[in-house]
Amino acid sequence: MSRTALITGASAGIGAALARVYAAKGWNLILTARREAPLLALAEELTAAHGVAATVIPEDLSDPAAPERLVAAIAERGLTVDGLVNNAGFSRVTGFLDTDLVAHRAMIQVMLTAPVELSRLLLPAMIERGFGRVLNVASLAGQMPATGGDTLYGPIKSFLIKASQGLYLETQGTGVHVTVL
């Protein structure tokens, strides 16, 4: 049986690397990020290299409506998400007071709110099917002392670590496994 993983922030970096790992293991992919061109190139690469289906759905997770739109777009295509990789993210190192509120809001939306919403939207069906995987990409910054200049990054990653631990406990015995990286 072939499985499908939704990977956020798949256009580059860790997201693209994880897409390559999942494809090499035979998982079909739903790739999302803001930039469509790199997603299309990655989808083509992975389909050619591994024979997996790779669906591209561009989405900007800084938009509060994006998680619901993304899940609706997946459903419209008749796809099922067996694995969710909450990877999308970025950092602001210009300092808390030197970064405008819109940029702070976008960071919180992409790295904290969107993973929570996508997990909440997709976990019930995984539990109903008795199989699912959620991988939340955090950082050692979530376990380190706070730093100035990148004030929100560590706390957001700390939240992802704790939320992942809680979801792991809550989904035990359901066939769904929640992991934090």
Secondary structure, 3 states (H helix, E strand, C coil): CCCEEEEECCCCHHHHHHHHHHHHCCCEEEEECCCHHHHHHHHHHHHHHHCCCEEECCCCCCCCCHHHHHHHHHHHCCCCCCEEEECCCCCCCCCCCCCCHHHHHHHHHHHHHHHHHHHHHHHHHHHHHCCEEEEECCCHHHHCCCCCCCCCHHHHHHHHHHHHHHHHHHCCCCCEEEEEC
